[in-house]
Each structure stands twice: as C-alpha cells, then as structure tokens.
Amino acid sequence: MLEATGLECVRGHRRLFTGLHCKLESGDLLQIHGENGAGKTSLLRLLCGLSLPEAGEVRWNGAPLAGNRPDFHRAAAYLGHRTSLSGDLSALENLRTARALSGRGAEISCTEALRRMGLGDCLRLPCRALSAGQRQRAAIAGLLLRPGGVWLLDEPATALDQHAIRQLGDIIQAQAAGGGMVVFTSHRELAAGGAPVRQLHLADFQ
C-alpha cells in the first residue's frame, strides 16, 4: 500500500498543492491530471521519495517512507521525463545493469523484454544512436523486469507511436492484474479496459 496524507508542495514562492490525499492498494491504477506547471512531476517525486513535502507524509505499507526507503525502493520503479539510460551503453546493457542493481528477478529476460517492445534489431546499439521513441520503449521494457510493487510513470507515452502506446496500456493493465500498482501522468488516455483507472485532479488541492 502506498498512501499520501496532507501533502503540500511549494516550488519557489508558489504553492502547487496542499492537503492532498491519495491511497493505492494492490491492483490500483491512478492517473494524475493537471495543467502544465501544476505539480504533476512534483507529486510523483514526493511519492517516490525523491523530494520532501512542505507538509504531510508518504507511507509505504503503513510505515513512513522516510524510514522505510530500502523496502520501498526494492518494490518501486520510477520512469521520469528523461530516461535513466546511459547513452554509452546498449539498451541490453542498460537493462542488465538496472536489473543487477535492483536485486530483483523476473521471469522475462532482458532480451525478451526489449524484443517485446520492438527493439530486437537494435539490442546492442548504444542508446545515443536510438531515436527518442526507441529510448522510451527501452525504458518501458525495463518495467517488464520489475512486475508487482508500484510503478510511478511521468508522461510515459512521450515520443511513442500509436502501437507502442497501446502496448504501454496493456503493460499497465497487466501490472494491475498481477497485483501491482501504477501512478502515472499523461495527457492521453492510457490503460483503457480492464482495471478501472482512478483520477486525481491537482486543481482539487490548490
């Protein structure tokens, strides 16, 4: 369970949101809505512990995130605006490195994850040689190696074509069906069908 209570976020001299509450349990999908600059990315960073709130608290499995980070980080995957892929490494090397660092195993191999995302022909190309869409698909392939737990995805459909967007929606639904959780921001409708997608509007907390 991931729970936020009374979150307040301030950037510069501007309060983005205050009194924000949300709660996710096994199988939940939550889409965050807001205008550009409303604080969608800031909220995701608070939920995964990359930033601290002005007020309020984030809890993982009932314990404050601040004192429970190792357990949370083993269960969480974060995909931000910029992928964490190294341009000098191939997509395959990036995924193998991330898998080793996470300490988590998955039934699917790194090679199969990349092939599933349509990258079978460029497994060993350095990521700097890939297009923006290919790099995004490689980052999404990394999610397939971390089923269960909670995914926090910031505009994951960026640079994707329609086929890849449909794949992403299917992957999100599969995560929920397997008992995982997903929090995501997107200007698109993702993950239609299957588990219902709850909506959180930041304008409700301004």
Phi and psi in degrees as a GROMACS rama.xvg file:
@    title "Ramachandran Plot"
@    xaxis  label "Phi"
@    yaxis  label "Psi"
@TYPE xy
-117.168  125.181  LEU-2
-136.634  135.58  GLU-3
-119.289  133.313  ALA-4
-129.686  126.427  THR-5
61.1405  32.7654  GLY-6
-68.8231  136.35  LEU-7
-128.216  134.532  GLU-8
-127.578  128.816  CYS-9
-124.599  131.916  VAL-10
-124.743  118.696  ARG-11
65.8795  -123.422  GLY-12
-106.567  16.403  HIS-13
-116.295  129.395  ARG-14
-85.5632  118.275  ARG-15
-80.9792  -44.0404  LEU-16
-157.962  159.958  PHE-17
-149.425  151.689  THR-18
65.0268  29.4709  GLY-19
-82.4186  131.349  LEU-20
-125.719  139.171  HIS-21
-158.076  156.094  CYS-22
-147.222  131.658  LYS-23
-124.949  137.76  LEU-24
-125.548  178.93  GLU-25
-50.4647  127.798  SER-26
87.1367  1.64961  GLY-27
-85.3161  144.072  ASP-28
-122.636  132.759  LEU-29
-133.249  123.147  LEU-30
-105.636  129.539  GLN-31
-97.6145  129.865  ILE-32
-115.391  148.915  HIS-33
173.209  154.629  GLY-34
-65.888  163.647  GLU-35
-57.4404  130.77  ASN-36
86.2116  2.14839  GLY-37
-77.1912  -18.9518  ALA-38
116.723  19.4707  GLY-39
-62.741  -50.3023  LYS-40
-63.8767  -39.7751  THR-41
-60.526  -40.2247  SER-42
-64.863  -43.7798  LEU-43
-60.3844  -40.2931  LEU-44
-66.0011  -34.4046  ARG-45
-67.7186  -42.2813  LEU-46
-66.7341  -27.0069  LEU-47
-104.041  8.1656  CYS-48
81.9472  10.4232  GLY-49
-79.1181  -18.3222  LEU-50
-136.25  162.16  SER-51
-111.26  140.979  LEU-52
-77.3392  156.645  PRO-53
-67.6982  -34.1256  GLU-54
-151.449  161.742  ALA-55
91.9906  -174.686  GLY-56
-152.599  146.416  GLU-57
-109.922  133.784  VAL-58
-124.676  140.84  ARG-59
-119.134  120.781  TRP-60
51.4357  39.7737  ASN-61
86.7254  -7.77148  GLY-62
-110.965  144.699  ALA-63
-55.4436  134.016  PRO-64
-59.7245  -35.1068  LEU-65
-57.6035  -30.252  ALA-66
-108.157  13.2531  GLY-67
-135.659  26.4161  ASN-68
-64.2249  -43.4099  ARG-69
-57.6768  -45.0239  PRO-70
-63.2004  -43.609  ASP-71
-64.6015  -45.8388  PHE-72
-66.4976  -27.162  HIS-73
-68.7322  -27.3544  ARG-74
-99.7759  -11.4567  ALA-75
-107.045  150.935  ALA-76
-134.398  130.879  ALA-77
-119.617  129.172  TYR-78
-121.918  108.566  LEU-79
-93.5502  -173.2  GLY-80
-57.5379  -39.4224  HIS-81
-106.123  130.278  ARG-82
-67.9745  156.622  THR-83
-91.1902  16.0737  SER-84
-71.7814  137.623  LEU-85
-80.9316  128.645  SER-86
-66.8035  -23.6959  GLY-87
-81.5481  -18.9422  ASP-88
-98.2368  154.859  LEU-89
-73.2245  166.533  SER-90
-58.9153  -40.7173  ALA-91
-64.5107  -43.9733  LEU-92
-64.5714  -38.8693  GLU-93
-60.4467  -46.228  ASN-94
-67.9075  -39.4337  LEU-95
-64.5958  -39.0948  ARG-96
-65.5622  -46.3878  THR-97
-62.5355  -38.4825  ALA-98
-65.084  -43.1075  ARG-99
-64.6708  -39.3856  ALA-100
-70.2654  -33.2502  LEU-101
-72.8466  -26.2926  SER-102
71.3657  13.2815  GLY-103
-110.997  143.196  ARG-104
-103.903  165.368  GLY-105
-149.899  155.575  ALA-106
-66.6605  -31.693  GLU-107
-84.7818  143.628  ILE-108
-85.1112  164.533  SER-109
-60.5117  -41.8334  CYS-110
-62.6123  -45.1706  THR-111
-66.3231  -37.8362  GLU-112
-60.505  -43.7848  ALA-113
-69.1482  -39.1794  LEU-114
-64.2028  -37.9542  ARG-115
-61.6596  -30.1586  ARG-116
-92.7662  14.7454  MET-117
79.0487  23.7871  GLY-118
-112.302  22.5078  LEU-119
-62.964  -25.8966  GLY-120
-87.3075  -6.03212  ASP-121
-134.926  34.4069  CYS-122
-57.8264  -37.8722  LEU-123
-107.07  8.57531  ARG-124
-76.2696  142.088  LEU-125
-61.6138  142.314  PRO-126
-61.8992  -23.7864  CYS-127
-66.8743  -18.1267  ARG-128
-89.6707  -5.32629  ALA-129
-87.5699  155.163  LEU-130
-73.0537  167.523  SER-131
-59.6902  -40.6487  ALA-132
-65.5409  -39.0813  GLY-133
-67.0198  -39.5617  GLN-134
-64.4355  -38.697  ARG-135
-66.0875  -39.3002  GLN-136
-65.7197  -35.9215  ARG-137
-64.9265  -39.7447  ALA-138
-64.7118  -39.9661  ALA-139
-66.4149  -36.8258  ILE-140
-56.9954  -33.9572  ALA-141
-61.9114  -29.614  GLY-142
-64.9308  -31.841  LEU-143
-64.1281  -20.4517  LEU-144
-85.0119  -5.51647  LEU-145
-130.088  59.3652  ARG-146
-69.069  157.77  PRO-147
78.0274  -172.333  GLY-148
61.1603  -146.163  GLY-149
-129.714  134.281  VAL-150
-107.079  136.32  TRP-151
-121.418  111.512  LEU-152
-121.336  122.492  LEU-153
-103.271  106.613  ASP-154
48.8802  57.7555  GLU-155
-67.8651  -15.3942  PRO-156
-86.2457  2.03255  ALA-157
-55.9843  129.595  THR-158
71.2069  6.14527  ALA-159
-90.0834  146.612  LEU-160
-82.4631  176.098  ASP-161
-62.5205  -38.0632  GLN-162
-62.6676  -45.3875  HIS-163
-67.3343  -33.2605  ALA-164
-64.6992  -40.6097  ILE-165
-64.6725  -40.5337  ARG-166
-59.5927  -44.2682  GLN-167
-59.3728  -44.4557  LEU-168
-59.6352  -41.4917  GLY-169
-64.6654  -38.3226  ASP-170
-66.2278  -41.5377  ILE-171
-63.0416  -43.8009  ILE-172
-65.1516  -37.552  GLN-173
-64.6625  -36.6211  ALA-174
-60.7409  -44.8535  GLN-175
-66.0632  -42.4107  ALA-176
-62.4791  -29.0574  ALA-177
-86.3407  5.75945  GLY-178
94.9926  2.42215  GLY-179
-83.298  -179.955  GLY-180
-128.527  150.514  MET-181
-137.953  128.481  VAL-182
-114.149  127.259  VAL-183
-145.038  152.379  PHE-184
-107.745  142.832  THR-185
-170.454  142.456  SER-186
-85.6678  -2.96515  HIS-187
-107.56  161.975  ARG-188
-84.324  119.142  GLU-189
-119.374  157.385  LEU-190
60.4367  36.2259  ALA-191
-68.1871  143.511  ALA-192
83.3203  159.591  GLY-193
76.164  -138.335  GLY-194
-62.4617  138.325  ALA-195
-66.344  147.153  PRO-196
-102.524  113.474  VAL-197
-74.2133  153.426  ARG-198
-118.16  135.685  GLN-199
-124.397  121.068  LEU-200
-106.173  118.418  HIS-201
-63.0595  -25.5143  LEU-202
-60.6128  -22.422  ALA-203
-74.5801  -9.30118  ASP-204
-123.766  25.6207  PHE-205
